[in-house]
């Protein structure tokens, strides 16, 4: 396990009880380097959406736990935020809740000279995702080939 994965797992184990205590959902925890700065980001959600006050409440409690545990060696910025409308589908629960909904999917390499696909999520398993395309055909994508998958929004 990489240091990044170790930090993410440990952070998730610390924040999950805080998030659950407030009736929120923990969507994801990531430890990433951007522009030379490390970020520990936690994404939370709830029915009707997360507010700034919700993020602040969780952030304060999580910060106390992080200070007490002090397991991250690098200097980092901790953030707690909403996953936003365009949040990617990552976990089983994300896929389950999105069956029957419009999906945007991007692949790493072109398939039939195309990298972006839009359709309705029909099925998924641990290795693949099936979309019902506009012409009522079904297309199966291997998860290893998917660069991004998220709910599609028409504006």
DSSP file (Angstrom, degrees, kcal/mol; ACC not computed):
  #  RESIDUE AA STRUCTURE BP1 BP2  ACC     N-H-->O    O-->H-N    N-H-->O    O-->H-N    TCO  KAPPA ALPHA  PHI   PSI    X-CA   Y-CA   Z-CA
    1    1 A X              0   0    0      0, 0.0     2,-0.0     0, 0.0     0, 0.0   0.000 360.0 360.0 360.0 134.2    0.0    0.0    0.0
    2    2 A X     >  -     0   0    0      1,-0.1     4,-2.4     4,-0.0     5,-0.2  -0.288 360.0-112.3 -74.6 163.3    1.3    3.4   -0.9
    3    3 A X  H  > S+     0   0    0      2,-0.2     4,-2.7     1,-0.2     5,-0.2   0.900 119.5  54.8 -60.8 -41.1    1.8    6.2    1.6
    4    4 A X  H  > S+     0   0    0      1,-0.2     4,-2.4     2,-0.2    -1,-0.2   0.932 110.2  44.7 -57.8 -49.1   -1.0    8.1   -0.2
    5    5 A X  H  > S+     0   0    0      2,-0.2     4,-2.6     1,-0.2    -1,-0.2   0.884 112.1  53.0 -64.3 -39.0   -3.4    5.2    0.2
    6    6 A X  H  X S+     0   0    0     -4,-2.4     4,-2.4     2,-0.2    -2,-0.2   0.925 110.8  46.4 -62.1 -45.6   -2.4    4.7    3.8
    7    7 A X  H  X S+     0   0    0     -4,-2.7     4,-2.7     2,-0.2     5,-0.2   0.910 112.6  50.3 -63.6 -42.8   -3.1    8.4    4.6
    8    8 A X  H  X S+     0   0    0     -4,-2.4     4,-2.5    -5,-0.2    -2,-0.2   0.918 112.4  46.5 -62.9 -43.9   -6.5    8.2    2.8
    9    9 A X  H  X S+     0   0    0     -4,-2.6     4,-2.2     2,-0.2    -2,-0.2   0.923 114.3  46.7 -64.9 -44.3   -7.6    5.1    4.6
   10   10 A X  H  X S+     0   0    0     -4,-2.4     4,-1.4     2,-0.2    -2,-0.2   0.923 113.9  48.1 -64.2 -44.0   -6.5    6.5    8.0
   11   11 A X  H  X S+     0   0    0     -4,-2.7     4,-2.5     1,-0.2     5,-0.3   0.904 110.6  52.1 -62.8 -41.1   -8.2    9.8    7.3
   12   12 A X  H  X S+     0   0    0     -4,-2.5     4,-2.4     1,-0.2    -1,-0.2   0.898 107.0  52.4 -62.9 -39.9  -11.4    8.0    6.2
   13   13 A X  H  X S+     0   0    0     -4,-2.2     4,-0.5     1,-0.2    -1,-0.2   0.812 113.5  45.2 -66.4 -28.5  -11.4    6.0    9.4
   14   14 A X  H  X S+     0   0    0     -4,-1.4     4,-0.5    -3,-0.2    -2,-0.2   0.866 118.9  38.7 -80.7 -38.4  -11.2    9.2   11.4
   15   15 A X  H  X S+     0   0    0     -4,-2.5     4,-2.6     1,-0.2     3,-0.4   0.797  98.5  75.9 -86.1 -28.2  -13.8   11.2    9.6
   16   16 A X  H  X S+     0   0    0     -4,-2.4     4,-2.6    -5,-0.3     5,-0.2   0.896  96.1  47.5 -53.7 -47.5  -16.4    8.5    8.9
   17   17 A X  H  X S+     0   0    0     -4,-0.5     4,-2.2     1,-0.2    -1,-0.2   0.868 112.5  50.8 -63.3 -33.6  -17.8    8.5   12.5
   18   18 A X  H  X S+     0   0    0     -4,-0.5     4,-1.1    -3,-0.4    -2,-0.2   0.937 112.3  45.9 -65.9 -47.0  -18.0   12.3   12.5
   19   19 A X  H ><>S+     0   0    0     -4,-2.6     5,-2.4     1,-0.2     3,-0.5   0.924 114.5  47.4 -62.6 -46.3  -19.9   12.4    9.2
   20   20 A X  H ><5S+     0   0    0     -4,-2.6     3,-1.7     1,-0.2    -1,-0.2   0.876 104.7  61.0 -64.0 -38.5  -22.2    9.6   10.3
   21   21 A X  H 3<5S+     0   0    0     -4,-2.2    -1,-0.2     1,-0.3    -2,-0.2   0.825 107.5  45.4 -57.7 -32.7  -22.9   11.3   13.6
   22   22 A X  T <<5S-     0   0    0     -4,-1.1    -1,-0.3    -3,-0.5    -2,-0.2   0.380 119.3-109.9 -93.7   3.5  -24.3   14.3   11.7
   23   23 A X  T < 5S+     0   0    0     -3,-1.7    -3,-0.2     1,-0.2     2,-0.2   0.732  75.6 130.6  76.9  22.1  -26.4   12.2    9.4
   24   24 A X      < -     0   0    0     -5,-2.4     2,-0.4    -6,-0.2    -1,-0.2  -0.491  56.6-118.4-100.3 173.5  -24.2   12.9    6.3
   25   25 A X  E     -A   45   0A   0     20,-3.5    20,-2.1    -2,-0.2     2,-0.8  -0.949  15.4-136.2-112.6 132.7  -22.7   10.6    3.7
   26   26 A X  E     +A   44   0A   0     -2,-0.4    18,-0.2    18,-0.2     3,-0.1  -0.807  25.3 178.0 -86.2 113.7  -18.9   10.3    3.3
   27   27 A X  E     -     0   0A   0     16,-2.7     2,-0.3    -2,-0.8    -1,-0.2   0.905  56.7 -27.4 -84.7 -46.1  -18.5   10.3   -0.5
   28   28 A X  E     -A   43   0A   0     15,-1.2    15,-3.0     2,-0.0     2,-0.4  -0.986  42.5-148.2-166.3 157.3  -14.7   10.2   -0.8
   29   29 A X  E     +A   42   0A   0     -2,-0.3     2,-0.4    13,-0.2    13,-0.2  -0.997  24.4 178.7-131.8 131.2  -11.4   11.1    0.8
   30   30 A X  E     -A   41   0A   0     11,-2.8    11,-3.0    -2,-0.4     2,-0.5  -0.990  23.4-158.2-136.9 146.4   -8.3   11.9   -1.3
   31   31 A X  E     +A   40   0A   0     -2,-0.4     2,-0.3     9,-0.2     9,-0.2  -0.955  34.7 162.0-120.4 107.3   -4.8   12.9   -0.6
   32   32 A X  E     -A   39   0A   0      7,-2.2     7,-3.0    -2,-0.5     2,-0.5  -0.905  37.1-132.2-132.7 153.6   -3.4   14.7   -3.6
   33   33 A X  E     +A   38   0A   0     -2,-0.3     2,-0.4     5,-0.2     5,-0.2  -0.926  27.6 174.4-107.2 125.3   -0.6   17.0   -4.6
   34   34 A X  E >   -A   37   0A   0      3,-3.0     3,-1.9    -2,-0.5    -2,-0.0  -0.988  68.6 -14.7-132.6 122.9   -1.5   20.1   -6.7
   35   35 A X  T 3  S-     0   0    0     -2,-0.4    -1,-0.1     1,-0.3     3,-0.1   0.838 128.6 -51.6  56.5  35.7    1.0   22.8   -7.6
   36   36 A X  T 3  S+     0   0    0      1,-0.2     2,-0.4     0, 0.0    -1,-0.3   0.436 118.6 106.1  84.5  -1.4    3.5   21.6   -5.1
   37   37 A X  E <   -A   34   0A   0     -3,-1.9    -3,-3.0    39,-0.0     2,-0.3  -0.931  64.5-134.0-115.7 135.9    1.0   21.6   -2.2
   38   38 A X  E     -Ab  33  76A   0     37,-0.6    39,-2.2    -2,-0.4     2,-0.4  -0.671  21.2-165.0 -84.9 140.5   -0.6   18.5   -0.6
   39   39 A X  E     -Ab  32  77A   0     -7,-3.0    -7,-2.2    -2,-0.3     2,-0.7  -0.991  15.9-159.2-126.6 134.0   -4.3   18.5    0.1
   40   40 A X  E     -Ab  31  78A   0     37,-2.7    39,-2.6    -2,-0.4     2,-0.4  -0.941  27.2-174.9-107.3 106.0   -6.3   16.1    2.2
   41   41 A X  E     -Ab  30  79A   0    -11,-3.0   -11,-2.8    -2,-0.7     2,-0.4  -0.870  15.0-171.3-111.3 134.9   -9.9   16.5    0.9
   42   42 A X  E     -Ab  29  80A   0     37,-2.4    39,-2.6    -2,-0.4     2,-0.5  -0.988   9.8-154.8-121.6 132.4  -13.0   14.9    2.2
   43   43 A X  E     -Ab  28  81A   0    -15,-3.0   -16,-2.7    -2,-0.4   -15,-1.2  -0.927  15.8-179.4-110.5 126.1  -16.3   15.1    0.3
   44   44 A X  E     +Ab  26  82A   0     37,-2.4    39,-0.6    -2,-0.5     2,-0.3  -0.861   1.9 177.2-123.3 157.4  -19.5   14.9    2.2
   45   45 A X  E     -A   25   0A   0    -20,-2.1   -20,-3.5    -2,-0.3     2,-0.3  -0.959   8.3-177.0-150.9 166.0  -23.1   14.9    1.1
   46   46 A X    >   -     0   0    0     -2,-0.3     3,-2.7   -22,-0.2   -22,-0.1  -0.964  48.7 -70.1-157.9 163.2  -26.7   14.6    2.3
   47   47 A X  T 3  S+     0   0    0     -2,-0.3    -2,-0.0     1,-0.3     0, 0.0  -0.379 124.9  19.5 -56.5 127.5  -30.2   14.6    0.9
   48   48 A X  T 3  S-     0   0    0     -2,-0.1    -1,-0.3     2,-0.0     2,-0.0   0.310 127.3 -79.6  90.5  -9.4  -30.9   18.1   -0.3
   49   49 A X    <   -     0   0    0     -3,-2.7     2,-0.3     2,-0.0    -4,-0.1   0.023  48.0 -78.1  99.1 155.6  -27.2   19.0   -0.5
   50   50 A X        -     0   0    0     -6,-0.2     2,-0.2     4,-0.0    32,-0.1  -0.681  39.5-147.3 -91.9 141.8  -24.4   20.1    1.9
   51   51 A X     >  -     0   0    0     -2,-0.3     4,-2.0     1,-0.1     5,-0.1  -0.590  28.4-109.3-102.1 168.3  -24.1   23.6    3.2
   52   52 A X  H  > S+     0   0    0      1,-0.2     4,-2.4     2,-0.2     5,-0.2   0.888 121.8  55.0 -61.7 -39.5  -21.0   25.6    4.1
   53   53 A X  H  > S+     0   0    0      2,-0.2     4,-2.4     1,-0.2    -1,-0.2   0.885 105.3  52.4 -62.6 -38.6  -22.1   25.3    7.8
   54   54 A X  H  > S+     0   0    0      2,-0.2     4,-2.2     1,-0.2     5,-0.2   0.929 110.6  47.7 -61.1 -45.3  -22.2   21.5    7.4
   55   55 A X  H  X S+     0   0    0     -4,-2.0     4,-2.7     1,-0.2    -2,-0.2   0.898 111.6  50.5 -62.7 -41.0  -18.7   21.5    6.0
   56   56 A X  H  X S+     0   0    0     -4,-2.4     4,-2.5     2,-0.2    -1,-0.2   0.905 108.8  51.6 -64.8 -42.2  -17.5   23.8    8.8
   57   57 A X  H  X S+     0   0    0     -4,-2.4     4,-1.6     2,-0.2    -2,-0.2   0.938 115.5  40.5 -60.0 -48.9  -19.0   21.5   11.5
   58   58 A X  H  X S+     0   0    0     -4,-2.2     4,-2.8     1,-0.2     5,-0.2   0.903 113.1  55.8 -67.7 -40.9  -17.3   18.4   10.1
   59   59 A X  H  X S+     0   0    0     -4,-2.7     4,-2.6    -5,-0.2    -2,-0.2   0.905 106.6  49.6 -59.4 -44.4  -14.1   20.3    9.4
   60   60 A X  H  X S+     0   0    0     -4,-2.5     4,-1.6     2,-0.2    -1,-0.2   0.934 115.0  42.9 -61.7 -46.9  -13.7   21.5   13.0
   61   61 A X  H  X S+     0   0    0     -4,-1.6     4,-1.6    -5,-0.2    -2,-0.2   0.903 115.8  48.8 -67.0 -41.0  -14.2   18.0   14.5
   62   62 A X  H  X S+     0   0    0     -4,-2.8     4,-2.7     1,-0.2    -2,-0.2   0.892 107.0  56.1 -66.0 -40.2  -12.0   16.3   11.9
   63   63 A X  H  X S+     0   0    0     -4,-2.6     4,-2.5    -5,-0.2    -1,-0.2   0.886 105.1  52.4 -60.1 -40.0   -9.2   18.8   12.4
   64   64 A X  H  X S+     0   0    0     -4,-1.6     4,-2.0     2,-0.2    -1,-0.2   0.921 111.2  46.5 -61.5 -43.9   -9.2   18.0   16.2
   65   65 A X  H  X S+     0   0    0     -4,-1.6     4,-2.5     2,-0.2     5,-0.3   0.908 111.9  50.7 -66.0 -41.4   -8.8   14.3   15.3
   66   66 A X  H  X S+     0   0    0     -4,-2.7     4,-3.0     1,-0.2     5,-0.2   0.906 110.3  49.7 -63.1 -41.0   -6.1   14.9   12.8
   67   67 A X  H  < S+     0   0    0     -4,-2.5    -1,-0.2     1,-0.2    -2,-0.2   0.895 112.6  47.7 -63.4 -40.2   -4.2   17.0   15.3
   68   68 A X  H  < S+     0   0    0     -4,-2.0    -2,-0.2    -5,-0.2    -1,-0.2   0.902 119.7  37.3 -68.3 -41.6   -4.4   14.3   17.9
   69   69 A X  H  < S-     0   0    0     -4,-2.5    -2,-0.2    -5,-0.1    -3,-0.2   0.874  79.2-175.1 -80.0 -39.3   -3.4   11.5   15.6
   70   70 A X     <  +     0   0    0     -4,-3.0    -3,-0.1    -5,-0.3    -4,-0.1   0.873  26.6 145.5  44.5  54.6   -0.7   13.5   13.6
   71   71 A X        +     0   0    0     -5,-0.2     2,-0.6   -64,-0.1    -1,-0.1   0.522  37.7  90.4 -99.4  -7.7    0.0   10.7   11.2
   72   72 A X        -     0   0    0     -6,-0.2     4,-0.1     1,-0.2    -2,-0.0  -0.820  55.9-164.6 -96.2 121.2    0.7   12.8    8.0
   73   73 A X        +     0   0    0     -2,-0.6    -1,-0.2     2,-0.1     3,-0.1   0.859  65.0  71.0 -72.4 -37.6    4.4   13.6    7.6
   74   74 A X  S    S-     0   0    0      1,-0.1     2,-0.3     0, 0.0    -2,-0.1  -0.307  91.5-102.7 -79.1 160.3    4.0   16.3    5.0
   75   75 A X        +     0   0    0     -2,-0.0   -37,-0.6   -36,-0.0     2,-0.3  -0.668  56.1 167.6 -74.2 139.3    2.6   19.8    5.4
   76   76 A X  E     -b   38   0A   0     -2,-0.3     2,-0.5   -39,-0.1   -37,-0.2  -0.964  38.4-120.2-151.6 164.5   -0.9   19.8    3.9
   77   77 A X  E     -b   39   0A   0    -39,-2.2   -37,-2.7    -2,-0.3     2,-0.5  -0.954  26.7-146.9-109.7 128.2   -4.2   21.7    3.6
   78   78 A X  E     +b   40   0A   0     -2,-0.5     2,-0.4   -39,-0.2   -37,-0.2  -0.822  19.9 179.8 -97.6 131.6   -7.3   19.9    4.9
   79   79 A X  E     -b   41   0A   0    -39,-2.6   -37,-2.4    -2,-0.5     2,-0.4  -0.987  17.3-167.0-131.7 141.9  -10.6   20.6    3.1
   80   80 A X  E     +b   42   0A   0     -2,-0.4     2,-0.3   -39,-0.2   -37,-0.2  -0.996  32.3 146.3-123.5 124.1  -14.1   19.3    3.7
   81   81 A X  E     -b   43   0A   0    -39,-2.6   -37,-2.4    -2,-0.4     2,-0.2  -0.913  50.2 -84.5-149.3 174.1  -16.5   20.1    0.8
   82   82 A X  E     -b   44   0A   0     -2,-0.3   -37,-0.2   -39,-0.2     3,-0.1  -0.547  35.8-128.2 -76.5 147.6  -19.5   19.0   -1.2
   83   83 A X        -     0   0    0    -39,-0.6     5,-0.1    -2,-0.2    -1,-0.1   0.653  47.7-137.5 -73.6 -12.7  -18.7   16.7   -4.1
   84   84 A X    >   -     0   0    0      1,-0.2     3,-1.0     2,-0.1    -1,-0.1  -0.001  28.8 -67.7  80.1 170.7  -20.6   19.0   -6.4
   85   85 A X  T 3  S+     0   0    0      1,-0.3    66,-0.2    -3,-0.1    -1,-0.2   0.868 129.8  52.5 -65.8 -37.9  -23.1   18.2   -9.2
   86   86 A X  T 3  S+     0   0    0     -3,-0.1    -1,-0.3    64,-0.1    -2,-0.1  -0.030  76.5 153.6 -92.4  33.5  -20.5   16.6  -11.5
   87   87 A X    <   -     0   0    0     -3,-1.0    64,-0.8     1,-0.1    -3,-0.1  -0.362  44.9-116.7 -66.4 138.3  -19.1   14.2   -8.9
   88   88 A X  B     -C  150   0B   0     62,-0.2     2,-0.6    -5,-0.1    62,-0.3  -0.364  21.6-114.3 -71.9 153.1  -17.6   11.0  -10.4
   89   89 A X        +     0   0    0     60,-3.2    60,-0.2     1,-0.2    -1,-0.1  -0.800  54.5 145.6 -85.4 120.5  -19.1    7.6   -9.7
   90   90 A X        +     0   0    0     -2,-0.6     2,-0.2     1,-0.2    -1,-0.2   0.690  48.4  51.8-123.9 -43.5  -16.5    5.8   -7.7
   91   91 A X  S >> S-     0   0    0    -64,-0.1     4,-1.8     1,-0.1     3,-0.8  -0.560  85.3-104.9-105.4 164.3  -18.1    3.4   -5.2
   92   92 A X  H 3> S+     0   0    0      1,-0.3     4,-2.7     2,-0.2     5,-0.2   0.882 120.5  54.1 -49.9 -45.4  -20.7    0.7   -5.3
   93   93 A X  H 3> S+     0   0    0      1,-0.2     4,-2.1     2,-0.2    -1,-0.3   0.828 104.9  54.8 -64.4 -31.4  -23.3    3.0   -3.7
   94   94 A X  H <> S+     0   0    0     -3,-0.8     4,-0.8     2,-0.2    -1,-0.2   0.923 112.1  42.8 -65.7 -44.6  -22.6    5.7   -6.4
   95   95 A X  H >X S+     0   0    0     -4,-1.8     4,-0.7     2,-0.2     3,-0.7   0.922 112.9  53.3 -67.0 -43.7  -23.4    3.3   -9.2
   96   96 A X  H >< S+     0   0    0     -4,-2.7     3,-0.8     1,-0.3    -2,-0.2   0.911 110.4  46.1 -58.9 -44.7  -26.4    1.8   -7.4
   97   97 A X  H 3< S+     0   0    0     -4,-2.1    -1,-0.3     1,-0.2    -2,-0.2   0.673 111.8  54.1 -73.3 -16.0  -28.0    5.2   -6.9
   98   98 A X  H X< S+     0   0    0     -4,-0.8     3,-2.2    -3,-0.7    23,-0.4   0.462  72.5 123.6-100.6  -2.4  -27.3    6.2  -10.5
   99   99 A X  T << S+     0   0    0     -3,-0.8    23,-0.2    -4,-0.7     3,-0.1  -0.395  81.1  20.8 -59.7 132.6  -28.9    3.2  -12.3
  100  100 A X  T 3  S+     0   0    0     21,-3.1    -1,-0.3     1,-0.3     2,-0.2   0.408 104.5 111.4  88.1  -1.0  -31.5    4.5  -14.8
  101  101 A X  S <  S-     0   0    0     -3,-2.2    20,-2.4    20,-0.2    -1,-0.3  -0.684  78.3 -92.1-105.7 159.7  -29.9    8.0  -14.8
  102  102 A X  E     -D  120   0B   0     -2,-0.2    50,-2.2    18,-0.2     2,-0.4  -0.502  47.3-165.2 -70.5 133.7  -28.1    9.9  -17.6
  103  103 A X  E     -DE 119 151B   0     16,-3.6    16,-1.8    48,-0.3     2,-0.5  -0.935  19.3-150.2-126.2 142.3  -24.4    9.3  -17.5
  104  104 A X  E     -DE 118 150B   0     46,-3.2    46,-2.3    -2,-0.4     2,-0.4  -0.958  23.7-176.5-106.5 129.9  -21.4   11.0  -19.1
  105  105 A X  E     -DE 117 149B   0     12,-2.9    12,-3.0    -2,-0.5     2,-0.4  -0.994  10.0-169.3-132.4 133.2  -18.5    8.5  -19.6
  106  106 A X  E     -DE 116 148B   0     42,-2.9    41,-2.5    -2,-0.4    42,-1.8  -0.972  10.5-151.0-122.1 138.1  -15.0    9.3  -21.0
  107  107 A X  E     - E   0 146B   0      8,-2.3    39,-0.2    -2,-0.4    38,-0.1  -0.701  21.3-125.8-104.6 158.6  -12.5    6.6  -21.9
  108  108 A X  S    S+     0   0    0     37,-2.1     2,-0.3    -2,-0.3    -1,-0.1   0.893  97.3  25.4 -67.5 -40.5   -8.7    6.8  -21.9
  109  109 A X  S    S-     0   0    0     36,-0.4    -1,-0.1     5,-0.1     5,-0.1  -0.902  99.0 -87.3-126.5 157.3   -8.4    5.8  -25.5
  110  110 A X        -     0   0    0     -2,-0.3     2,-0.5     3,-0.1     5,-0.2  -0.274  30.8-162.7 -64.6 140.7  -10.8    6.2  -28.4
  111  111 A X  S    S-     0   0    0      3,-3.3     3,-0.4     1,-0.1    -4,-0.1  -0.993  83.9  -9.5-122.1 119.7  -13.4    3.5  -29.1
  112  112 A X  S    S-     0   0    0     -2,-0.5    -1,-0.1     1,-0.2     3,-0.1   0.907 132.4 -56.9  54.0  43.0  -14.9    3.7  -32.6
  113  113 A X  S    S+     0   0    0      1,-0.2     2,-0.3    -3,-0.1    -1,-0.2   0.793 120.6 104.2  61.5  33.0  -13.1    7.1  -32.9
  114  114 A X        +     0   0    0     -3,-0.4    -3,-3.3     1,-0.1    -1,-0.2  -0.999  41.7 177.5-145.3 141.6  -14.8    8.4  -29.9
  115  115 A X        +     0   0    0     -2,-0.3    -8,-2.3    -5,-0.2     2,-0.5   0.562  69.8  66.5-116.8 -17.9  -13.8    9.1  -26.3
  116  116 A X  E     +D  106   0B   0    -10,-0.2     2,-0.4   -12,-0.0   -10,-0.2  -0.914  59.4 178.8-112.8 133.5  -17.0   10.7  -24.8
  117  117 A X  E     -D  105   0B   0    -12,-3.0   -12,-2.9    -2,-0.5     2,-0.4  -0.975  11.1-164.9-133.5 144.4  -20.2    8.7  -24.4
  118  118 A X  E     +D  104   0B   0     -2,-0.4    16,-0.4   -14,-0.2     2,-0.3  -0.995  31.8 117.2-129.2 135.4  -23.6    9.6  -23.0
  119  119 A X  E     -D  103   0B   0    -16,-1.8   -16,-3.6    -2,-0.4     2,-0.5  -0.969  62.0 -71.1-174.0-176.5  -26.3    7.2  -22.1
  120  120 A X  E     -DF 102 132B   0     12,-2.3    12,-2.8    -2,-0.3     2,-0.6  -0.827  48.0-116.5 -97.4 130.5  -28.5    5.8  -19.4
  121  121 A X  E     + F   0 131B   0    -20,-2.4   -21,-3.1    -2,-0.5    10,-0.2  -0.537  42.4 166.4 -67.6 114.5  -26.7    3.6  -16.8
  122  122 A X  E     -     0   0B   0      8,-2.8     2,-0.3    -2,-0.6    -1,-0.2   0.812  58.6 -12.1 -98.1 -39.5  -28.3    0.1  -17.2
  123  123 A X  E     - F   0 130B   0      7,-1.5     7,-3.1     2,-0.0    -1,-0.3  -0.982  53.5-176.5-158.7 163.3  -26.0   -2.1  -15.3
  124  124 A X  E     + F   0 129B   0     -2,-0.3     2,-0.3     5,-0.2     5,-0.2  -0.976   2.6 176.0-157.8 156.7  -22.6   -2.4  -13.6
  125  125 A X        -     0   0    0      3,-2.4    -2,-0.0    -2,-0.3     5,-0.0  -0.820  57.1 -73.4-146.7-168.6  -20.4   -4.9  -11.9
  126  126 A X  S    S+     0   0    0     -2,-0.3     3,-0.1     1,-0.2   -34,-0.0   0.720 130.0  29.2 -67.5 -17.7  -16.9   -4.9  -10.4
  127  127 A X  S    S+     0   0    0      1,-0.1    16,-3.2    16,-0.1    17,-0.4   0.626 119.5  31.7-114.6 -18.2  -15.4   -4.9  -13.9
  128  128 A X  E     - G   0 142B   0     14,-0.3    -3,-2.4    15,-0.1     2,-0.4  -0.924  50.5-147.9-145.8 165.0  -17.8   -3.2  -16.3
  129  129 A X  E     -FG 124 141B   0     12,-2.6    12,-3.1    -2,-0.3     2,-0.5  -0.997  15.6-153.3-132.3 135.0  -20.4   -0.6  -16.9
  130  130 A X  E     -FG 123 140B   0     -7,-3.1    -8,-2.8    -2,-0.4    -7,-1.5  -0.951  10.6-169.5-115.2 126.2  -23.3   -0.9  -19.4
  131  131 A X  E     -FG 121 139B   0      8,-2.7     8,-2.7    -2,-0.5     2,-0.7  -0.908  20.9-136.6-112.0 140.7  -25.0    2.2  -20.9
  132  132 A X  E     -FG 120 138B   0    -12,-2.8   -12,-2.3    -2,-0.4     6,-0.2  -0.876  33.2-145.5 -89.9 117.0  -28.2    2.3  -23.0
  133  133 A X    >   -     0   0    0      4,-3.5     3,-2.1    -2,-0.7   -14,-0.1  -0.260  25.7 -96.9 -83.2 170.7  -27.3    4.6  -25.8
  134  134 A X  T 3  S+     0   0    0    -16,-0.4    -1,-0.1     1,-0.3   -15,-0.1   0.798 124.7  55.5 -57.3 -32.3  -29.6    7.1  -27.6
  135  135 A X  T 3  S-     0   0    0      2,-0.1    -1,-0.3     1,-0.0     3,-0.1   0.228 121.3-107.6 -87.2  15.4  -30.3    4.6  -30.4
  136  136 A X  S <  S+     0   0    0     -3,-2.1     2,-0.2     1,-0.3    -2,-0.1   0.552  79.7 130.2  68.8  11.2  -31.4    2.0  -27.8
  137  137 A X        -     0   0    0     -5,-0.0    -4,-3.5     1,-0.0     2,-0.4  -0.606  55.8-127.5 -86.8 157.2  -28.3   -0.1  -28.2
  138  138 A X  E     -G  132   0B   0     -6,-0.2     2,-0.4    -2,-0.2    -6,-0.2  -0.877  20.2-166.2-105.5 138.6  -26.3   -1.2  -25.2
  139  139 A X  E     -G  131   0B   0     -8,-2.7    -8,-2.7    -2,-0.4     2,-0.5  -0.991   7.5-151.0-126.2 130.7  -22.6   -0.6  -24.9
  140  140 A X  E     -G  130   0B   0     -2,-0.4     2,-0.4   -10,-0.2   -10,-0.2  -0.856  10.7-167.5-103.6 132.8  -20.4   -2.2  -22.3
  141  141 A X  E     -G  129   0B   0    -12,-3.1   -12,-2.6    -2,-0.5     2,-0.3  -0.961  21.3-127.3-119.5 134.6  -17.3   -0.5  -21.0
  142  142 A X  E >   -G  128   0B   0     -2,-0.4     3,-1.7   -14,-0.2     4,-0.5  -0.649  19.9-131.8 -75.9 135.2  -14.5   -2.1  -19.0
  143  143 A X  G >  S+     0   0    0    -16,-3.2     3,-1.3    -2,-0.3    -1,-0.1   0.835 106.4  62.9 -58.3 -32.5  -13.9   -0.1  -15.8
  144  144 A X  G 3  S+     0   0    0    -17,-0.4    -1,-0.3     1,-0.3   -16,-0.1   0.746 102.9  50.4 -64.6 -21.8  -10.2   -0.2  -16.5
  145  145 A X  G <  S+     0   0    0     -3,-1.7   -37,-2.1   -38,-0.1     2,-0.6   0.512  89.0 100.3 -91.0  -6.6  -10.8    1.8  -19.8
  146  146 A X  E <   + E   0 107B   0     -3,-1.3   -39,-0.3    -4,-0.5     3,-0.1  -0.718  41.4 177.5 -91.5 119.7  -12.9    4.5  -18.1
  147  147 A X  E    S+     0   0B   0    -41,-2.5     2,-0.3    -2,-0.6   -40,-0.2   0.830  75.5   2.1 -83.1 -35.9  -11.1    7.8  -17.3
  148  148 A X  E     + E   0 106B   0    -42,-1.8   -42,-2.9     2,-0.0     2,-0.4  -0.983  57.8 178.9-153.8 137.9  -14.3    9.5  -15.9
  149  149 A X  E     + E   0 105B   0     -2,-0.3   -60,-3.2   -44,-0.2     2,-0.3  -0.967  23.7 139.1-141.8 127.5  -17.8    8.5  -15.2
  150  150 A X  E     -CE  88 104B   0    -46,-2.3   -46,-3.2    -2,-0.4   -62,-0.2  -0.960  56.0 -70.1-156.2 169.3  -20.4   10.8  -13.7
  151  151 A X  E     - E   0 103B   0    -64,-0.8     2,-0.4    -2,-0.3   -48,-0.3  -0.432  50.3-129.9 -64.3 140.4  -24.0   12.0  -13.8
  152  152 A X        -     0   0    0    -50,-2.2     2,-0.4   -33,-0.2   -50,-0.2  -0.764  21.4-161.7 -94.2 140.7  -24.7   14.0  -17.0
  153  153 A X        -     0   0    0     -2,-0.4     2,-0.6   -67,-0.0   -50,-0.0  -0.980  10.2-146.9-125.9 135.5  -26.4   17.3  -16.6
  154  154 A X              0   0    0     -2,-0.4    -2,-0.0     1,-0.1     0, 0.0  -0.884 360.0 360.0 -98.7 124.1  -28.2   19.3  -19.3
  155  155 A X              0   0    0     -2,-0.6    -1,-0.1     0, 0.0     0, 0.0   0.369 360.0 360.0-114.4 360.0  -28.0   23.1  -18.8
